[in-house]
Amino acid sequence: MPVLCPISPRLLDLPTASAYLGVSPWTVRDLEAAGVLPRVRVPLPGGGELRKLLFDKDDLDRAIGAWKDAAP
């Protein structure tokens, strides 16, 4: 019987992204507003977009790497 790999989501909502980074949801909102963390905008039929804040896990990992490598 084959072993199934669990699928981990690539897009994280605000609470999950903040838990992943170890910061508050307000900090994630501030980082998004400052352009540090790009938000994924999901288009909806009719020209609108999903209002939910979603973040790409790869972008979060890049931000962590940049913060880790940044000189104090």
mmCIF file as Biopython writes it, N, C-alpha, C and O atoms, coordinates in Angstrom:
data_model
#
loop_
_atom_site.group_PDB
_atom_site.id
_atom_site.type_symbol
_atom_site.label_atom_id
_atom_site.label_alt_id
_atom_site.label_comp_id
_atom_site.label_asym_id
_atom_site.label_entity_id
_atom_site.label_seq_id
_atom_site.pdbx_PDB_ins_code
_atom_site.Cartn_x
_atom_site.Cartn_y
_atom_site.Cartn_z
_atom_site.occupancy
_atom_site.B_iso_or_equiv
_atom_site.auth_seq_id
_atom_site.auth_asym_id
_atom_site.pdbx_PDB_model_num
ATOM 1   N N  . MET A ? 1  ? 0.845   -1.175 0.000   1.0 0.0 1  A 1 
ATOM 2   C CA . MET A ? 1  ? 0.000   0.000  0.000   1.0 0.0 1  A 1 
ATOM 3   C C  . MET A ? 1  ? 0.893   1.243  0.000   1.0 0.0 1  A 1 
ATOM 4   O O  . MET A ? 1  ? 1.784   1.357  0.841   1.0 0.0 1  A 1 
ATOM 5   N N  . PRO A ? 2  ? 0.665   2.182  -0.938  1.0 0.0 2  A 1 
ATOM 6   C CA . PRO A ? 2  ? 1.517   3.374  -0.999  1.0 0.0 2  A 1 
ATOM 7   C C  . PRO A ? 2  ? 1.273   4.305  0.184   1.0 0.0 2  A 1 
ATOM 8   O O  . PRO A ? 2  ? 0.163   4.400  0.707   1.0 0.0 2  A 1 
ATOM 9   N N  . VAL A ? 3  ? 2.334   4.984  0.587   1.0 0.0 3  A 1 
ATOM 10  C CA . VAL A ? 3  ? 2.240   5.956  1.666   1.0 0.0 3  A 1 
ATOM 11  C C  . VAL A ? 3  ? 1.941   7.319  1.052   1.0 0.0 3  A 1 
ATOM 12  O O  . VAL A ? 3  ? 2.641   7.760  0.141   1.0 0.0 3  A 1 
ATOM 13  N N  . LEU A ? 4  ? 0.922   7.972  1.541   1.0 0.0 4  A 1 
ATOM 14  C CA . LEU A ? 4  ? 0.541   9.286  1.023   1.0 0.0 4  A 1 
ATOM 15  C C  . LEU A ? 4  ? 1.291   10.373 1.772   1.0 0.0 4  A 1 
ATOM 16  O O  . LEU A ? 4  ? 1.432   10.318 2.993   1.0 0.0 4  A 1 
ATOM 17  N N  . CYS A ? 5  ? 1.764   11.346 1.039   1.0 0.0 5  A 1 
ATOM 18  C CA . CYS A ? 5  ? 2.434   12.500 1.644   1.0 0.0 5  A 1 
ATOM 19  C C  . CYS A ? 5  ? 1.387   13.554 1.972   1.0 0.0 5  A 1 
ATOM 20  O O  . CYS A ? 5  ? 0.561   13.888 1.123   1.0 0.0 5  A 1 
ATOM 21  N N  . PRO A ? 6  ? 1.409   14.075 3.172   1.0 0.0 6  A 1 
ATOM 22  C CA . PRO A ? 6  ? 0.465   15.157 3.475   1.0 0.0 6  A 1 
ATOM 23  C C  . PRO A ? 6  ? 0.808   16.392 2.657   1.0 0.0 6  A 1 
ATOM 24  O O  . PRO A ? 6  ? 1.978   16.701 2.433   1.0 0.0 6  A 1 
ATOM 25  N N  . ILE A ? 7  ? -0.206  17.076 2.225   1.0 0.0 7  A 1 
ATOM 26  C CA . ILE A ? 7  ? -0.014  18.299 1.438   1.0 0.0 7  A 1 
ATOM 27  C C  . ILE A ? 7  ? 0.005   19.481 2.387   1.0 0.0 7  A 1 
ATOM 28  O O  . ILE A ? 7  ? -0.938  19.698 3.148   1.0 0.0 7  A 1 
ATOM 29  N N  . SER A ? 8  ? 1.082   20.240 2.335   1.0 0.0 8  A 1 
ATOM 30  C CA . SER A ? 8  ? 1.130   21.459 3.136   1.0 0.0 8  A 1 
ATOM 31  C C  . SER A ? 8  ? 0.774   22.624 2.217   1.0 0.0 8  A 1 
ATOM 32  O O  . SER A ? 8  ? 1.281   22.708 1.099   1.0 0.0 8  A 1 
ATOM 33  N N  . PRO A ? 9  ? -0.087  23.514 2.677   1.0 0.0 9  A 1 
ATOM 34  C CA . PRO A ? 9  ? -0.513  24.611 1.823   1.0 0.0 9  A 1 
ATOM 35  C C  . PRO A ? 9  ? 0.628   25.576 1.524   1.0 0.0 9  A 1 
ATOM 36  O O  . PRO A ? 9  ? 1.484   25.824 2.373   1.0 0.0 9  A 1 
ATOM 37  N N  . ARG A ? 10 ? 0.631   26.112 0.316   1.0 0.0 10 A 1 
ATOM 38  C CA . ARG A ? 10 ? 1.640   27.109 -0.059  1.0 0.0 10 A 1 
ATOM 39  C C  . ARG A ? 10 ? 1.183   28.501 0.352   1.0 0.0 10 A 1 
ATOM 40  O O  . ARG A ? 10 ? 2.004   29.329 0.747   1.0 0.0 10 A 1 
ATOM 41  N N  . LEU A ? 11 ? -0.113  28.769 0.264   1.0 0.0 11 A 1 
ATOM 42  C CA . LEU A ? 11 ? -0.649  30.073 0.661   1.0 0.0 11 A 1 
ATOM 43  C C  . LEU A ? 11 ? -1.112  29.994 2.111   1.0 0.0 11 A 1 
ATOM 44  O O  . LEU A ? 11 ? -1.864  29.096 2.490   1.0 0.0 11 A 1 
ATOM 45  N N  . LEU A ? 12 ? -0.655  30.940 2.906   1.0 0.0 12 A 1 
ATOM 46  C CA . LEU A ? 12 ? -0.998  30.977 4.323   1.0 0.0 12 A 1 
ATOM 47  C C  . LEU A ? 12 ? -1.846  32.206 4.611   1.0 0.0 12 A 1 
ATOM 48  O O  . LEU A ? 12 ? -1.561  33.299 4.122   1.0 0.0 12 A 1 
ATOM 49  N N  . ASP A ? 13 ? -2.895  32.017 5.413   1.0 0.0 13 A 1 
ATOM 50  C CA . ASP A ? 13 ? -3.710  33.165 5.806   1.0 0.0 13 A 1 
ATOM 51  C C  . ASP A ? 13 ? -2.976  33.947 6.902   1.0 0.0 13 A 1 
ATOM 52  O O  . ASP A ? 13 ? -1.909  33.538 7.361   1.0 0.0 13 A 1 
ATOM 53  N N  . LEU A ? 14 ? -3.552  35.051 7.306   1.0 0.0 14 A 1 
ATOM 54  C CA . LEU A ? 14 ? -2.891  35.948 8.257   1.0 0.0 14 A 1 
ATOM 55  C C  . LEU A ? 14 ? -2.506  35.261 9.571   1.0 0.0 14 A 1 
ATOM 56  O O  . LEU A ? 14 ? -1.355  35.378 9.991   1.0 0.0 14 A 1 
ATOM 57  N N  . PRO A ? 15 ? -3.428  34.547 10.237  1.0 0.0 15 A 1 
ATOM 58  C CA . PRO A ? 15 ? -3.034  33.907 11.500  1.0 0.0 15 A 1 
ATOM 59  C C  . PRO A ? 15 ? -1.938  32.845 11.309  1.0 0.0 15 A 1 
ATOM 60  O O  . PRO A ? 15 ? -1.041  32.720 12.144  1.0 0.0 15 A 1 
ATOM 61  N N  . THR A ? 16 ? -2.013  32.097 10.230  1.0 0.0 16 A 1 
ATOM 62  C CA . THR A ? 16 ? -1.020  31.056 9.985   1.0 0.0 16 A 1 
ATOM 63  C C  . THR A ? 16 ? 0.327   31.660 9.617   1.0 0.0 16 A 1 
ATOM 64  O O  . THR A ? 16 ? 1.367   31.175 10.064  1.0 0.0 16 A 1 
ATOM 65  N N  . ALA A ? 17 ? 0.319   32.718 8.803   1.0 0.0 17 A 1 
ATOM 66  C CA . ALA A ? 17 ? 1.569   33.396 8.430   1.0 0.0 17 A 1 
ATOM 67  C C  . ALA A ? 17 ? 2.231   34.002 9.666   1.0 0.0 17 A 1 
ATOM 68  O O  . ALA A ? 17 ? 3.452   33.936 9.811   1.0 0.0 17 A 1 
ATOM 69  N N  . SER A ? 18 ? 1.438   34.585 10.548  1.0 0.0 18 A 1 
ATOM 70  C CA . SER A ? 18 ? 2.027   35.184 11.751  1.0 0.0 18 A 1 
ATOM 71  C C  . SER A ? 18 ? 2.600   34.104 12.673  1.0 0.0 18 A 1 
ATOM 72  O O  . SER A ? 18 ? 3.656   34.301 13.274  1.0 0.0 18 A 1 
ATOM 73  N N  . ALA A ? 19 ? 1.909   32.968 12.786  1.0 0.0 19 A 1 
ATOM 74  C CA . ALA A ? 19 ? 2.433   31.864 13.589  1.0 0.0 19 A 1 
ATOM 75  C C  . ALA A ? 19 ? 3.708   31.299 12.955  1.0 0.0 19 A 1 
ATOM 76  O O  . ALA A ? 19 ? 4.652   30.952 13.664  1.0 0.0 19 A 1 
ATOM 77  N N  . TYR A ? 20 ? 3.735   31.208 11.641  1.0 0.0 20 A 1 
ATOM 78  C CA . TYR A ? 20 ? 4.907   30.698 10.927  1.0 0.0 20 A 1 
ATOM 79  C C  . TYR A ? 20 ? 6.124   31.582 11.176  1.0 0.0 20 A 1 
ATOM 80  O O  . TYR A ? 20 ? 7.234   31.086 11.368  1.0 0.0 20 A 1 
ATOM 81  N N  . LEU A ? 21 ? 5.906   32.901 11.170  1.0 0.0 21 A 1 
ATOM 82  C CA . LEU A ? 21 ? 6.998   33.844 11.399  1.0 0.0 21 A 1 
ATOM 83  C C  . LEU A ? 21 ? 7.294   34.050 12.887  1.0 0.0 21 A 1 
ATOM 84  O O  . LEU A ? 21 ? 8.362   34.548 13.242  1.0 0.0 21 A 1 
ATOM 85  N N  . GLY A ? 22 ? 6.372   33.677 13.740  1.0 0.0 22 A 1 
ATOM 86  C CA . GLY A ? 22 ? 6.563   33.872 15.175  1.0 0.0 22 A 1 
ATOM 87  C C  . GLY A ? 22 ? 6.342   35.303 15.620  1.0 0.0 22 A 1 
ATOM 88  O O  . GLY A ? 22 ? 6.937   35.759 16.596  1.0 0.0 22 A 1 
ATOM 89  N N  . VAL A ? 23 ? 5.476   36.016 14.894  1.0 0.0 23 A 1 
ATOM 90  C CA . VAL A ? 23 ? 5.160   37.403 15.229  1.0 0.0 23 A 1 
ATOM 91  C C  . VAL A ? 23 ? 3.640   37.555 15.295  1.0 0.0 23 A 1 
ATOM 92  O O  . VAL A ? 23 ? 2.909   36.627 14.948  1.0 0.0 23 A 1 
ATOM 93  N N  . SER A ? 24 ? 3.170   38.702 15.733  1.0 0.0 24 A 1 
ATOM 94  C CA . SER A ? 24 ? 1.731   38.926 15.835  1.0 0.0 24 A 1 
ATOM 95  C C  . SER A ? 24 ? 1.123   39.177 14.452  1.0 0.0 24 A 1 
ATOM 96  O O  . SER A ? 24 ? 1.828   39.571 13.522  1.0 0.0 24 A 1 
ATOM 97  N N  . PRO A ? 25 ? -0.184  38.948 14.322  1.0 0.0 25 A 1 
ATOM 98  C CA . PRO A ? 25 ? -0.852  39.284 13.058  1.0 0.0 25 A 1 
ATOM 99  C C  . PRO A ? 25 ? -0.696  40.763 12.705  1.0 0.0 25 A 1 
ATOM 100 O O  . PRO A ? 25 ? -0.614  41.103 11.525  1.0 0.0 25 A 1 
ATOM 101 N N  . TRP A ? 26 ? -0.655  41.643 13.698  1.0 0.0 26 A 1 
ATOM 102 C CA . TRP A ? 26 ? -0.482  43.065 13.418  1.0 0.0 26 A 1 
ATOM 103 C C  . TRP A ? 26 ? 0.888   43.347 12.815  1.0 0.0 26 A 1 
ATOM 104 O O  . TRP A ? 26 ? 1.016   44.228 11.965  1.0 0.0 26 A 1 
ATOM 105 N N  . THR A ? 27 ? 1.897   42.624 13.237  1.0 0.0 27 A 1 
ATOM 106 C CA . THR A ? 27 ? 3.230   42.796 12.656  1.0 0.0 27 A 1 
ATOM 107 C C  . THR A ? 27 ? 3.227   42.366 11.200  1.0 0.0 27 A 1 
ATOM 108 O O  . THR A ? 27 ? 3.838   43.023 10.357  1.0 0.0 27 A 1 
ATOM 109 N N  . VAL A ? 28 ? 2.545   41.267 10.895  1.0 0.0 28 A 1 
ATOM 110 C CA . VAL A ? 28 ? 2.448   40.816 9.501   1.0 0.0 28 A 1 
ATOM 111 C C  . VAL A ? 28 ? 1.705   41.860 8.673   1.0 0.0 28 A 1 
ATOM 112 O O  . VAL A ? 28 ? 2.105   42.152 7.546   1.0 0.0 28 A 1 
ATOM 113 N N  . ARG A ? 29 ? 0.630   42.424 9.215   1.0 0.0 29 A 1 
ATOM 114 C CA . ARG A ? 29 ? -0.100  43.488 8.503   1.0 0.0 29 A 1 
ATOM 115 C C  . ARG A ? 29 ? 0.815   44.690 8.249   1.0 0.0 29 A 1 
ATOM 116 O O  . ARG A ? 29 ? 0.807   45.259 7.157   1.0 0.0 29 A 1 
ATOM 117 N N  . ASP A ? 30 ? 1.595   45.070 9.250   1.0 0.0 30 A 1 
ATOM 118 C CA . ASP A ? 30 ? 2.518   46.196 9.089   1.0 0.0 30 A 1 
ATOM 119 C C  . ASP A ? 30 ? 3.580   45.899 8.034   1.0 0.0 30 A 1 
ATOM 120 O O  . ASP A ? 30 ? 3.910   46.766 7.225   1.0 0.0 30 A 1 
ATOM 121 N N  . LEU A ? 31 ? 4.114   44.681 8.038   1.0 0.0 31 A 1 
ATOM 122 C CA . LEU A ? 31 ? 5.124   44.298 7.043   1.0 0.0 31 A 1 
ATOM 123 C C  . LEU A ? 31 ? 4.528   44.287 5.636   1.0 0.0 31 A 1 
ATOM 124 O O  . LEU A ? 31 ? 5.194   44.666 4.673   1.0 0.0 31 A 1 
ATOM 125 N N  . GLU A ? 32 ? 3.275   43.854 5.519   1.0 0.0 32 A 1 
ATOM 126 C CA . GLU A ? 32 ? 2.604   43.867 4.210   1.0 0.0 32 A 1 
ATOM 127 C C  . GLU A ? 32 ? 2.373   45.298 3.744   1.0 0.0 32 A 1 
ATOM 128 O O  . GLU A ? 32 ? 2.604   45.617 2.578   1.0 0.0 32 A 1 
ATOM 129 N N  . ALA A ? 33 ? 1.921   46.155 4.643   1.0 0.0 33 A 1 
ATOM 130 C CA . ALA A ? 33 ? 1.653   47.550 4.297   1.0 0.0 33 A 1 
ATOM 131 C C  . ALA A ? 33 ? 2.936   48.283 3.899   1.0 0.0 33 A 1 
ATOM 132 O O  . ALA A ? 33 ? 2.904   49.182 3.059   1.0 0.0 33 A 1 
ATOM 133 N N  . ALA A ? 34 ? 4.059   47.899 4.499   1.0 0.0 34 A 1 
ATOM 134 C CA . ALA A ? 34 ? 5.347   48.524 4.187   1.0 0.0 34 A 1 
ATOM 135 C C  . ALA A ? 34 ? 5.988   47.946 2.924   1.0 0.0 34 A 1 
ATOM 136 O O  . ALA A ? 34 ? 7.026   48.431 2.475   1.0 0.0 34 A 1 
ATOM 137 N N  . GLY A ? 35 ? 5.372   46.913 2.354   1.0 0.0 35 A 1 
ATOM 138 C CA . GLY A ? 35 ? 5.915   46.306 1.145   1.0 0.0 35 A 1 
ATOM 139 C C  . GLY A ? 35 ? 7.000   45.276 1.396   1.0 0.0 35 A 1 
ATOM 140 O O  . GLY A ? 35 ? 7.648   44.817 0.455   1.0 0.0 35 A 1 
ATOM 141 N N  . VAL A ? 36 ? 7.207   44.909 2.651   1.0 0.0 36 A 1 
ATOM 142 C CA . VAL A ? 36 ? 8.229   43.916 2.997   1.0 0.0 36 A 1 
ATOM 143 C C  . VAL A ? 36 ? 7.741   42.511 2.668   1.0 0.0 36 A 1 
ATOM 144 O O  . VAL A ? 36 ? 8.498   41.694 2.144   1.0 0.0 36 A 1 
ATOM 145 N N  . LEU A ? 37 ? 6.488   42.231 2.974   1.0 0.0 37 A 1 
ATOM 146 C CA . LEU A ? 37 ? 5.877   40.940 2.658   1.0 0.0 37 A 1 
ATOM 147 C C  . LEU A ? 37 ? 4.809   41.150 1.596   1.0 0.0 37 A 1 
ATOM 148 O O  . LEU A ? 37 ? 3.813   41.827 1.848   1.0 0.0 37 A 1 
ATOM 149 N N  . PRO A ? 38 ? 5.004   40.579 0.409   1.0 0.0 38 A 1 
ATOM 150 C CA . PRO A ? 38 ? 3.979   40.741 -0.619  1.0 0.0 38 A 1 
ATOM 151 C C  . PRO A ? 38 ? 2.757   39.874 -0.321  1.0 0.0 38 A 1 
ATOM 152 O O  . PRO A ? 38 ? 2.874   38.737 0.135   1.0 0.0 38 A 1 
ATOM 153 N N  . ARG A ? 39 ? 1.615   40.427 -0.584  1.0 0.0 39 A 1 
ATOM 154 C CA . ARG A ? 39 ? 0.341   39.731 -0.423  1.0 0.0 39 A 1 
ATOM 155 C C  . ARG A ? 39 ? -0.012  39.059 -1.746  1.0 0.0 39 A 1 
ATOM 156 O O  . ARG A ? 39 ? 0.265   39.611 -2.811  1.0 0.0 39 A 1 
ATOM 157 N N  . VAL A ? 40 ? -0.614  37.885 -1.692  1.0 0.0 40 A 1 
ATOM 158 C CA . VAL A ? 40 ? -1.102  37.213 -2.898  1.0 0.0 40 A 1 
ATOM 159 C C  . VAL A ? 40 ? -2.536  37.668 -3.115  1.0 0.0 40 A 1 
ATOM 160 O O  . VAL A ? 40 ? -3.398  37.480 -2.256  1.0 0.0 40 A 1 
ATOM 161 N N  . ARG A ? 41 ? -2.776  38.256 -4.251  1.0 0.0 41 A 1 
ATOM 162 C CA . ARG A ? 41 ? -4.123  38.747 -4.578  1.0 0.0 41 A 1 
ATOM 163 C C  . ARG A ? 41 ? -4.803  37.746 -5.500  1.0 0.0 41 A 1 
ATOM 164 O O  . ARG A ? 41 ? -4.328  37.489 -6.607  1.0 0.0 41 A 1 
ATOM 165 N N  . VAL A ? 42 ? -5.911  37.184 -5.043  1.0 0.0 42 A 1 
ATOM 166 C CA . VAL A ? 42 ? -6.648  36.183 -5.799  1.0 0.0 42 A 1 
ATOM 167 C C  . VAL A ? 42 ? -7.819  36.866 -6.496  1.0 0.0 42 A 1 
ATOM 168 O O  . VAL A ? 42 ? -8.736  37.351 -5.833  1.0 0.0 42 A 1 
ATOM 169 N N  . PRO A ? 43 ? -7.797  36.909 -7.850  1.0 0.0 43 A 1 
ATOM 170 C CA . PRO A ? 43 ? -8.888  37.569 -8.569  1.0 0.0 43 A 1 
ATOM 171 C C  . PRO A ? 43 ? -10.176 36.754 -8.507  1.0 0.0 43 A 1 
ATOM 172 O O  . PRO A ? 43 ? -10.153 35.523 -8.476  1.0 0.0 43 A 1 
ATOM 173 N N  . LEU A ? 44 ? -11.293 37.467 -8.490  1.0 0.0 44 A 1 
ATOM 174 C CA . LEU A ? 44 ? -12.607 36.856 -8.487  1.0 0.0 44 A 1 
ATOM 175 C C  . LEU A ? 44 ? -13.320 37.211 -9.787  1.0 0.0 44 A 1 
ATOM 176 O O  . LEU A ? 44 ? -13.010 38.225 -10.413 1.0 0.0 44 A 1 
ATOM 177 N N  . PRO A ? 45 ? -14.263 36.386 -10.188 1.0 0.0 45 A 1 
ATOM 178 C CA . PRO A ? 45 ? -15.045 36.732 -11.380 1.0 0.0 45 A 1 
ATOM 179 C C  . PRO A ? 45 ? -15.743 38.081 -11.181 1.0 0.0 45 A 1 
ATOM 180 O O  . PRO A ? 45 ? -16.243 38.374 -10.095 1.0 0.0 45 A 1 
ATOM 181 N N  . GLY A ? 46 ? -15.769 38.872 -12.209 1.0 0.0 46 A 1 
ATOM 182 C CA . GLY A ? 46 ? -16.408 40.176 -12.124 1.0 0.0 46 A 1 
ATOM 183 C C  . GLY A ? 46 ? -15.440 41.293 -11.801 1.0 0.0 46 A 1 
ATOM 184 O O  . GLY A ? 46 ? -15.858 42.440 -11.643 1.0 0.0 46 A 1 
ATOM 185 N N  . GLY A ? 47 ? -14.160 40.990 -11.699 1.0 0.0 47 A 1 
ATOM 186 C CA . GLY A ? 47 ? -13.157 42.025 -11.514 1.0 0.0 47 A 1 
ATOM 187 C C  . GLY A ? 47 ? -12.744 42.304 -10.085 1.0 0.0 47 A 1 
ATOM 188 O O  . GLY A ? 47 ? -11.831 43.099 -9.862  1.0 0.0 47 A 1 
ATOM 189 N N  . GLY A ? 48 ? -13.379 41.682 -9.112  1.0 0.0 48 A 1 
ATOM 190 C CA . GLY A ? 48 ? -12.990 41.899 -7.726  1.0 0.0 48 A 1 
ATOM 191 C C  . GLY A ? 48 ? -11.825 41.002 -7.343  1.0 0.0 48 A 1 
ATOM 192 O O  . GLY A ? 48 ? -11.235 40.323 -8.183  1.0 0.0 48 A 1 
ATOM 193 N N  . GLU A ? 49 ? -11.513 41.018 -6.069  1.0 0.0 49 A 1 
ATOM 194 C CA . GLU A ? 49 ? -10.465 40.127 -5.567  1.0 0.0 49 A 1 
ATOM 195 C C  . GLU A ? 49 ? -10.844 39.641 -4.178  1.0 0.0 49 A 1 
ATOM 196 O O  . GLU A ? 49 ? -11.600 40.290 -3.455  1.0 0.0 49 A 1 
ATOM 197 N N  . LEU A ? 50 ? -10.304 38.495 -3.829  1.0 0.0 50 A 1 
ATOM 198 C CA . LEU A ? 50 ? -10.531 37.919 -2.513  1.0 0.0 50 A 1 
ATOM 199 C C  . LEU A ? 50 ? -9.980  38.873 -1.457  1.0 0.0 50 A 1 
ATOM 200 O O  . LEU A ? 50 ? -8.838  39.320 -1.559  1.0 0.0 50 A 1 
ATOM 201 N N  . ARG A ? 51 ? -10.781 39.184 -0.448  1.0 0.0 51 A 1 
ATOM 202 C CA . ARG A ? 51 ? -10.361 40.151 0.565   1.0 0.0 51 A 1 
ATOM 203 C C  . ARG A ? 51 ? -9.443  39.545 1.615   1.0 0.0 51 A 1 
ATOM 204 O O  . ARG A ? 51 ? -8.782  40.270 2.359   1.0 0.0 51 A 1 
ATOM 205 N N  . LYS A ? 52 ? -9.400  38.239 1.677   1.0 0.0 52 A 1 
ATOM 206 C CA . LYS A ? 52 ? -8.582  37.548 2.669   1.0 0.0 52 A 1 
ATOM 207 C C  . LYS A ? 52 ? -7.100  37.790 2.390   1.0 0.0 52 A 1 
ATOM 208 O O  . LYS A ? 52 ? -6.653  37.684 1.248   1.0 0.0 52 A 1 
ATOM 209 N N  . LEU A ? 53 ? -6.346  38.115 3.432   1.0 0.0 53 A 1 
ATOM 210 C CA . LEU A ? 53 ? -4.904  38.280 3.282   1.0 0.0 53 A 1 
ATOM 211 C C  . LEU A ? 53 ? -4.250  36.914 3.179   1.0 0.0 53 A 1 
ATOM 212 O O  . LEU A ? 53 ? -4.366  36.091 4.087   1.0 0.0 53 A 1 
ATOM 213 N N  . LEU A ? 54 ? -3.559  36.674 2.065   1.0 0.0 54 A 1 
ATOM 214 C CA . LEU A ? 54 ? -2.853  35.424 1.850   1.0 0.0 54 A 1 
ATOM 215 C C  . LEU A ? 54 ? -1.397  35.724 1.533   1.0 0.0 54 A 1 
ATOM 216 O O  . LEU A ? 54 ? -1.085  36.686 0.831   1.0 0.0 54 A 1 
ATOM 217 N N  . PHE A ? 55 ? -0.510  34.888 2.060   1.0 0.0 55 A 1 
ATOM 218 C CA . PHE A ? 55 ? 0.918   35.078 1.861   1.0 0.0 55 A 1 
ATOM 219 C C  . PHE A ? 55 ? 1.526   33.780 1.354   1.0 0.0 55 A 1 
ATOM 220 O O  . PHE A ? 55 ? 1.180   32.694 1.820   1.0 0.0 55 A 1 
ATOM 221 N N  . ASP A ? 56 ? 2.444   33.905 0.385   1.0 0.0 56 A 1 
ATOM 222 C CA . ASP A ? 56 ? 3.144   32.760 -0.175  1.0 0.0 56 A 1 
ATOM 223 C C  . ASP A ? 56 ? 4.228   32.330 0.809   1.0 0.0 56 A 1 
ATOM 224 O O  . ASP A ? 56 ? 5.030   33.149 1.257   1.0 0.0 56 A 1 
ATOM 225 N N  . LYS A ? 57 ? 4.245   31.064 1.136   1.0 0.0 57 A 1 
ATOM 226 C CA . LYS A ? 57 ? 5.219   30.532 2.090   1.0 0.0 57 A 1 
ATOM 227 C C  . LYS A ? 57 ? 6.650   30.806 1.609   1.0 0.0 57 A 1 
ATOM 228 O O  . LYS A ? 57 ? 7.536   31.056 2.425   1.0 0.0 57 A 1 
ATOM 229 N N  . ASP A ? 58 ? 6.880   30.760 0.290   1.0 0.0 58 A 1 
ATOM 230 C CA . ASP A ? 58 ? 8.213   31.041 -0.259  1.0 0.0 58 A 1 
ATOM 231 C C  . ASP A ? 58 ? 8.643   32.477 0.042   1.0 0.0 58 A 1 
ATOM 232 O O  . ASP A ? 58 ? 9.811   32.727 0.340   1.0 0.0 58 A 1 
ATOM 233 N N  . ASP A ? 59 ? 7.694   33.426 -0.036  1.0 0.0 59 A 1 
ATOM 234 C CA . ASP A ? 59 ? 8.010   34.826 0.280   1.0 0.0 59 A 1 
ATOM 235 C C  . ASP A ? 59 ? 8.359   34.979 1.761   1.0 0.0 59 A 1 
ATOM 236 O O  . ASP A ? 59 ? 9.255   35.743 2.119   1.0 0.0 59 A 1 
ATOM 237 N N  . LEU A ? 60 ? 7.648   34.252 2.610   1.0 0.0 60 A 1 
ATOM 238 C CA . LEU A ? 60 ? 7.953   34.310 4.041   1.0 0.0 60 A 1 
ATOM 239 C C  . LEU A ? 60 ? 9.345   33.748 4.311   1.0 0.0 60 A 1 
ATOM 240 O O  . LEU A ? 60 ? 10.094  34.292 5.122   1.0 0.0 60 A 1 
ATOM 241 N N  . ASP A ? 61 ? 9.687   32.657 3.627   1.0 0.0 61 A 1 
ATOM 242 C CA . ASP A ? 61 ? 11.019  32.071 3.799   1.0 0.0 61 A 1 
ATOM 243 C C  . ASP A ? 61 ? 12.112  33.024 3.314   1.0 0.0 61 A 1 
ATOM 244 O O  . ASP A ? 61 ? 13.166  33.131 3.940   1.0 0.0 61 A 1 
ATOM 245 N N  . ARG A ? 62 ? 11.860  33.719 2.197   1.0 0.0 62 A 1 
ATOM 246 C CA . ARG A ? 62 ? 12.832  34.699 1.685   1.0 0.0 62 A 1 
ATOM 247 C C  . ARG A ? 62 ? 13.023  35.841 2.679   1.0 0.0 62 A 1 
ATOM 248 O O  . ARG A ? 62 ? 14.146  36.294 2.900   1.0 0.0 62 A 1 
ATOM 249 N N  . ALA A ? 63 ? 11.942  36.299 3.271   1.0 0.0 63 A 1 
ATOM 250 C CA . ALA A ? 63 ? 12.030  37.382 4.254   1.0 0.0 63 A 1 
ATOM 251 C C  . ALA A ? 63 ? 12.849  36.926 5.461   1.0 0.0 63 A 1 
ATOM 252 O O  . ALA A ? 63 ? 13.692  37.672 5.960   1.0 0.0 63 A 1 
ATOM 253 N N  . ILE A ? 64 ? 12.605  35.718 5.920   1.0 0.0 64 A 1 
ATOM 254 C CA . ILE A ? 64 ? 13.381  35.187 7.056   1.0 0.0 64 A 1 
ATOM 255 C C  . ILE A ? 64 ? 14.852  35.146 6.701   1.0 0.0 64 A 1 
ATOM 256 O O  . ILE A ? 64 ? 15.694  35.539 7.509   1.0 0.0 64 A 1 
ATOM 257 N N  . GLY A ? 65 ? 15.179  34.674 5.499   1.0 0.0 65 A 1 
ATOM 258 C CA . GLY A ? 65 ? 16.575  34.619 5.060   1.0 0.0 65 A 1 
ATOM 259 C C  . GLY A ? 65 ? 17.203  35.992 4.998   1.0 0.0 65 A 1 
ATOM 260 O O  . GLY A ? 65 ? 18.361  36.157 5.381   1.0 0.0 65 A 1 
ATOM 261 N N  . ALA A ? 66 ? 16.469  36.980 4.526   1.0 0.0 66 A 1 
ATOM 262 C CA . ALA A ? 66 ? 16.982  38.343 4.435   1.0 0.0 66 A 1 
ATOM 263 C C  . ALA A ? 66 ? 17.220  38.920 5.828   1.0 0.0 66 A 1 
ATOM 264 O O  . ALA A ? 66 ? 18.218  39.601 6.063   1.0 0.0 66 A 1 
ATOM 265 N N  . TRP A ? 67 ? 16.309  38.649 6.738   1.0 0.0 67 A 1 
ATOM 266 C CA . TRP A ? 67 ? 16.465  39.152 8.102   1.0 0.0 67 A 1 
ATOM 267 C C  . TRP A ? 67 ? 17.640  38.481 8.788   1.0 0.0 67 A 1 
ATOM 268 O O  . TRP A ? 67 ? 18.366  39.116 9.553   1.0 0.0 67 A 1 
ATOM 269 N N  . LYS A ? 68 ? 17.824  37.213 8.519   1.0 0.0 68 A 1 
ATOM 270 C CA . LYS A ? 68 ? 18.891  36.452 9.148   1.0 0.0 68 A 1 
ATOM 271 C C  . LYS A ? 68 ? 20.251  36.925 8.643   1.0 0.0 68 A 1 
ATOM 272 O O  . LYS A ? 68 ? 21.209  36.986 9.413   1.0 0.0 68 A 1 
ATOM 273 N N  . ASP A ? 69 ? 20.341  37.256 7.367   1.0 0.0 69 A 1 
ATOM 274 C CA . ASP A ? 69 ? 21.606  37.658 6.761   1.0 0.0 69 A 1 
ATOM 275 C C  . ASP A ? 69 ? 21.904  39.145 6.913   1.0 0.0 69 A 1 
ATOM 276 O O  . ASP A ? 69 ? 23.010  39.593 6.612   1.0 0.0 69 A 1 
ATOM 277 N N  . ALA A ? 70 ? 20.910  39.917 7.383   1.0 0.0 70 A 1 
ATOM 278 C CA . ALA A ? 70 ? 21.099  41.358 7.496   1.0 0.0 70 A 1 
ATOM 279 C C  . ALA A ? 70 ? 22.085  41.695 8.617   1.0 0.0 70 A 1 
ATOM 280 O O  . ALA A ? 70 ? 22.069  41.092 9.690   1.0 0.0 70 A 1 
ATOM 281 N N  . ALA A ? 71 ? 22.920  42.653 8.339   1.0 0.0 71 A 1 
ATOM 282 C CA . ALA A ? 71 ? 23.884  43.122 9.356   1.0 0.0 71 A 1 
ATOM 283 C C  . ALA A ? 71 ? 23.153  43.984 10.376  1.0 0.0 71 A 1 
ATOM 284 O O  . ALA A ? 71 ? 22.245  44.730 10.008  1.0 0.0 71 A 1 
ATOM 285 N N  . PRO A ? 72 ? 23.527  43.898 11.651  1.0 0.0 72 A 1 
ATOM 286 C CA . PRO A ? 72 ? 22.859  44.708 12.674  1.0 0.0 72 A 1 
ATOM 287 C C  . PRO A ? 72 ? 23.182  46.178 12.554  1.0 0.0 72 A 1 
ATOM 288 O O  . PRO A ? 72 ? 22.692  46.984 13.346  1.0 0.0 72 A 1 
#
